[in-house]
Amino acid sequence: MKKRRYVDLYGYTSDEFDRLLERDINKKLRTGGKSRWKLDMGTVFAAYEDETRKLPRRRLHEIRIAS
């Protein structure tokens, strides 16, 4: 649901949305200090929710810079 909304509202392509989301979630999980084997679902979902909130702001920032 969020993916479709962000693609429509902010002009992300589906591949671009997936790539940005995956890259930033992985970066956040790596900097958390836990090994991959010790990650729980709560940590992963919290990273996902945090990054999906940041994607619209990133796009608006990119649009302002390009203008």
N, C-alpha and C positions, 0 to 999 in steps of 0.2 A: 504494500500500500504506500509506504513512504517513498519507495523507489519510484513508483509511477508519478507521485505528486512532485517529487524533486525534478524528475526528468521533464515534466510538463511545465512547471513554474519557473525553473531556473535554467533551463536549456541544456542540462546535462544529457549526453547520450547515455544509453544504457551501459555500454562498455566503460565509458569514462567514470560513471557513478560507481560501478563495481570495482574498478581499478583504484580509485581514490579511497573508497571505503576500506578495501582490503589492505592497502598500503598503510593507512593511518591506524587501523586497528592493530595490525602487526607491530607497528612502531610503538604504540602505547603499551601493548602487552610485553614487548621486549624490555622497555624501560621500567616496567613494574618490579623487576628484580626476581620474579619467580621463574622457575624452569617450566618448560612447556608441559611437563608431566604433572606439575602441581597446580595447574590452572583449574579453577572450578567454573561451573556454568555461570554463576553470578558475576564473576570477574569479566568473563568474555562478553556477557550481555550488557554489562555496564559500559564497557569500552565501545560496544556497538551503538548503544543509545547516545553516548557522548559524541561520537563521531558523526552520527546522522544529524545531530543538532548543529554541528559545525559546518556541514557541507553548504547550506544556503548562505551562511555568512561568507564563506570562502568565495562562492560564485559572485555575490554582490561586490566583494572587494575586487575581484578580477575585472568585473565590468567597470567599476569606477576607475581603475588603473588604465584600462584600455581606452576610456573615453577621452 
